Structure formats: structure tokens, C-alpha cells
Amino acid sequence: MDFQLSDDQRALRSGMRDLLGAVFDRDRMRAAVERGGGVGRGGGVGRDRGVDRGLWRELGAAGFFALRLPEEAGGVGLGLPEAVLLFEEAGRALLPGPLVATHLAAGLVKGAAEGEAVVTVAEGGGRPVADLGGADAVLVGGGAGAVAGERLEVLTGEGLEAFVAGAVPVRSMDPLTPLHRVMGLAGASEAYPGALRREGALLSAAEQLGSAARTTEMAVQHAGAREQFGSLIGSFQAVKHLCADMLARTEPARSAVYAAAVTGDPVEIAAAKLLADEAAVRNARDCLQIHGGMGFTWEADVHLHLKRAWLRTARWLTAAEAEEILAADLGPVRPLYGGSAALG
């Protein structure tokens, strides 16, 4: 089988990179950071200020949210492999907002597919809810409702207002992702026990992959331009090893994410999320190290990748949950030896 990207897939990825470069370049990203991040109501003015609805609509018009909806339903009619490519680009660009939840809500929540509605998710288990203040709908996993074969409740209107009223803002390590703690969700069952949760984990892994690739590029570019002791720091063996390690983490994660997108296998998705989380966090740390004292400054973008990567590790599927899935797939534990006779 040929697992190389097709020409159409490469064009799709290139087109999304060009679009994000035009509508969410570094200047707009840093402006969103200074405003406090999030997706605000009515053009970014509301309980969560930040990226305006114009950007969300641009993504909707480009088919970002409706990518996997059938064409007869107004979608693009593509699959998970193509969605992974778009979310990888979103991760590279540090695109804020509940991208995964809104993508999954296309066809379930009115306006989500077109980018007219912002949809977030309440995962339960004591986890905070991201981008709640600017959301038009909330997906509550483990709820009493049943949507698309999942135990899932969709909150809008008065139900959403009541849900938001019970939320308390909490400090977020990522300035682009406002968080709220919702009372009563601590004991809730985990969100999306079925296909939707697995797809959410995979798309989040794709974002982590994009971040890992971007921080690798940032480290290499800096190492090739920064001079110390009369030499480029990229000529120092210790820096070379750090950059090589970053690439050695990124490429296996890429293979795992792409393969899981093709198979949709729950075990492969768990492995992909585990590898992508590790690559995103450790690459951002190494990139910061290569940037030296400059990497710790607010003006550098390295810390933004690290904070977002940390935040994503706790979303959809944590490392502990992924490890449990992988361990369960190994089957029951059997004795190493059949009995005392085997020792003779």
C-alpha cells in the first residue's frame, strides 16, 4: 500500500497553510495573545475577547468544519486523513478556539459547519471547559441525551445560559485558551466513549504534531542564525543533538497520526495521541533551550507552543488513558514459565 500523500492531499494542506498565513499570521496571533485569546461573541467583544468571528467564518467558508460532512449535506465529503492534515496546519499556526469540538459538531449543531457557531466541549472528570464564554453550544459527554449514537447532550439557549452561569473562570497557562470550571461536572463520566471521542483525540494529536514540527523548524532556523563565540550555535554538537532528537520525535508521531487516520483503530489513535503529546511538549522545551535566554521572553513564540502543548495533553485522551488502552490491547498477563518443570 502507498501511504504517501496524494497530490490532492498535498494541495489541501498547502491551501490551508496559505489561508492561515493570510488570516492568522504572527501579527494577528500576537494581537490575540495581548487581548486575552478565545473566540468572542460579536466580533470578539464579549465575555471572552480575542479572535473575532470573522476568522471563524473564514475557516467555515474554507470547509474546515464541514470537511467530513457528505456533499449532499453541504460538506466537502472527505475523511479523517484529510482532516488530520488541516488540524496539523492549525497546530503549526497556534490557531485558537475549540476547533476540534466545532468540527465534530458539524451536522449536529446548527451553524457549526459554516463557522457561524462556536461549539466547545465539557469533558467531565473535573477537567475545565475551554472557550466557554464565547460558545454558542456545549457538547456534554455522558449526558442523558443520545446524539449520533453517542451518550451526548447538546446545550444551547437557556440550557447553555444556565450552564455558563454556574461556571467559574480559572487561570489558564495558555493565554489563547480561556478556561472555566463548571460545578457538578467533577463526577461526570468521560466525554465521548465512542467514535466521537476517539476522533477528537486524533484531531488533537494532529494539532500536537503540527506544533512539534513547527518548533523543530524554529529551533533549526535559530541555530542556523545565532552566533556564539564566533560560530553559529548550530555547529555545536550539543545543539545538533537537540535538533536531531526533535526530528526523531516528530516523524514517528507523524507516521502514527497519519496511520491512525487511515485505520480509525482505537488502539492506534491512543498510540498516536501519546506520541504526538510527547513530541509537542518535549520539542517545545528543547526549542526553548536552543533559544537560550531569549526563549524565556514574552516576545518569543516558543513559550506559546509549550503552553498550548501542555494544555492539549489533558484534552480528549490523557497519557494515562492512552497507556491503559495500549496495555489492555496486549491481552491478559500470562506467567513467564509454565511451572517448575520449565525451570529444569
N, C-alpha and C positions, 0 to 999 in steps of 0.2 A: 504494500500500500504506500502511496505517496502522501506524506504529511506536510509537504511544502505548501505554503500559502499559494492560492491561485492568483491569477492576475486581478480578478475582481476583488478578492480579499485585500490584496495589496493596495489597490486603488481606494477601497473603502477606508482603510487605515490612514492612507496618505491624505485623503479628503478630510477626515476628522481632525487630523493634526493641523492641516491648513486652516480649518474653520476655527479651532480653538486658538490658534495663533492670531487670528483676526479679531475674535470676540472676547478672548480672555488671555491677553498677553500679560507679560510680567507687570506692566504698569497697572493694569486693571486688577491683577491679583493682589499687588501690594496695597492698592486703594481699598480693596475689600478687607484686607487684614486690618488696616487702620480704622475702618468703620465698624469692625467687630464681627464680620463674617455673617454667615447664614443667608437664607433666602427670605427677603422681607415681603410683606404684603404691599401691594400697590406701588411697585417700583422701588422696593427696598426701604420704604418708610413704614415701620410698624414695630411690633414687639421684638422682632429680630431684624436688625438692619444689616445691610450688606449687598450681596449680588442682587440686582434688580430682576424683575420678572421678564424683562426683555431678553436676558441671557437664557432663561428657562424656555422661553418661546422659540428662540433661535435653535436650541437643541431639539425642541419638538418639531420644528419645521424641517430640520435635517434628518428626522427619522430616528433620533437617538432613543426615544422612549417607545416608539411603535415599531422598532426594528423587527421584533419577532411576532408581531400580530399578523394574521393572514391578510393578504391583499384585499380580499372581499370585505374585511373589517376595517379597512383604511390603513393597514400597516404595510410594512415593506416585505414581509414574508420570508425573512431569513431566519437563521438559527443561532444556537448558543456559540458556535465557533466565531461567527461574525460579531456577536455581542461582546465577546471577550476582547476582541480587537479594539472596539470602541472604548470599553472601560479601561483598557490598558492605556489608551491615549489620555483619558480623563485623569488617570493616576499620575501620568507624567506632568500634566499641566496643573496639578493640585486643584482641580475643579471642585468647588464646594457644593454643599447641598446634598439632600437624600436621593442621590442619583439611582442607587440600586432599588430602593423601595418604590420610587416613581416608575422605574422601568418595569418592575414586577406588577405594578398596579395598572399598567396599560390594559385596557379592556375590562378592568374591574371597577375602576373609579372614573367617573365622567371627567374628561379634560386631561387626564394623565397622559394619554398617548400623544396629545397635541402640545404638551408643555403648558397648558393653561392651568393645570392643577399641580400643586406640590404635595407629595404624599410621603409621609415618614412612617416609621415602624416602631412599635413598642414591643420589645422582645421579652420582657418579663425577666424573672430571675434576679431582680434587683438592679438590672442594668439601666442606666439613664437613657432618656429618649433624645435623639439628636434633631435639631431644626424644628422643634415643636411649635415655637411661636409663629413661624411663617407658614405652617402647613394648612392645607385645605382638607386633608383627610389623614387619618391614622389607621394603619393596619395593626390590629391587636392579635397576636398569635395566641392560640389556646383559648380563644373566646368561645362564646356559646354558639356563634353562627357557623355556617358551613358555606364557604365560597370556593368554587373551583375544586371541590373535593378535599379542601383543607379545613381544619378547625381554625377558622379565621373570622374575625369581626372587623368590619369597616366602619369607622366612626366619622361622621360628618355632621354638619349643622349643630343642633342643640347638644347632641351627644359629644361632639368634639369640643364645644364650648365648656361643657361640664368637665370633660377630661383635662382641658388646659387649665381650668380654674383650680384643679387640685394639684397642679404641677408646681414644683419649687425649682428656681434656677440654681444650678450648681456650677462651680468653676470648671471650665474645660481647658485641658492642656493645649488644645488646638484653637488658635484664635479665629479660625474659619468655621468652627463647628460648635455652635452654642448647644448646651446640654440642659435638660431638665430631669429632675427626679419626680416620679409620679407615685403618690402614695397608693398602696393597695396592689401594686404590681410585684412586690417583692416575692410573693409566693406563687406567682403565676407560672404556668407551665411554659416551657421554652417555645419560642415562636417557630412556626413553620416546620413541624415534624416531618413533613413530606417534601415533595419536589420543590416547592417554592423556597423553602429554607435552604435546600441544597443549592439551588440556583443563585440565591443571594450570597451564599458563601463563595461560590465560584466567581461571581462578578466582583465581589470584594477582593478575592485573590488576584484577579486581573488588575484591579487598581493598584494593589501592592506591587505587582510585577512591574507596572509602568513606573511607579515611584523608584523601585530598585534600579531599573535601567537608567532612569534619569540621574539619580545620584551617582551612579557609576560614571556616566558621561561628565557630570560636573567635576568629579574628582580627577578624572583624566585630563580634562581641559585645564584645571587649575595647576595640576602637576606639570603640565607642559608649558605653563606661562610664568609660574612663580620661581624666582631665583633666590637662592640662599648660598652663602659662602662662594659666590661667583659661579654657581652652577644651577641649572634647572633642578628643582626638587624631584622631578620625575626620573632623574638619573640615579637617585639614591635607591639602593636595593630594598630598604625597608618600605619605601613608598611604592616601589614596583610590586612588592608582595601584597600590600594592601589592595592595590588596584586589581591585581590578578585574582585575589580572593573574592572581591566584589563581583567580578565577571563569573567566577566559578560558582557563586551562589545564584546569580541571576539566570544563567542559561538552563540549569536543571529545573529551576522554578518555572521558567517559560515552557519547557517541554511538558512538565506536569500539568500546568494550567491548560495548555492547548490540547493535550491528550484527554483531560477530563471533560473539556468542552465537546469533544467528539463523542466520547462514550457516555457521558452523563452518569457514570458509575459513582455511587455514594462514597465508596472507599477511595477512589481516585480523586474525587473532589476534596475529601478530607486531607489526603496527602498533598494536593495542590495548595490548599489554604495554609497548611503547616509550613511548606517550603517557601511560599510567597511571603508569609508573615515574617519568617526568619530573614529572608533576603532583604525585605524592605527596611526592617529595623536595623539589622547589622550593617547594611550598606550605608544607611544614613549616618550611623555612628562613625563608620570608617571615613566617609566623605567629610564629616565634621573634623575628624582627626587630621586628615590631609590638609584641610583649610587652615589648621592651626588656630591661633587666637582669633583670627578673622571669622572663623566658622561659628564662634560663640556669639557674634554680634547680631543685633536685631536686623541690621541691614542685609545680612546674608540670608539666602533662602534655605540653607541646609537644615536649620532647626525646624522649619515648617514641614519639611518632608519627614523628619524624625517624629515630630509630634503627631502628625496625621497617621503615620505608620503605627505608632503606639496605640492610637485610638482604634484603628481598624482591627488590631489583633483581638480586641474584645467584642467585635461585632460578628453576628451571624454564626460563627463557629470558632470557639476559642481553641488554643493549643491543646488544653486538657481534653476537650470534647473530641477534637480530631484524633488525638492519640488513643482515646477509648475506642473510637470507630476502627482504627487501624489494628488495635490489639484484638478486638473482637473478631476481626476478619481472619486472624491467624488460627482460629479454631480453639478447641479445648486443649488445655495443657496436659501432656502425656508424660509419664515417667521416662526419664532418660534411659533407664535399664529395665528390662522385663522382670528381673528378680535376682536373687542371689546367685543363681546358676550363671547368669550373664557375666558375673564378675570372675568366674573361674576360667 
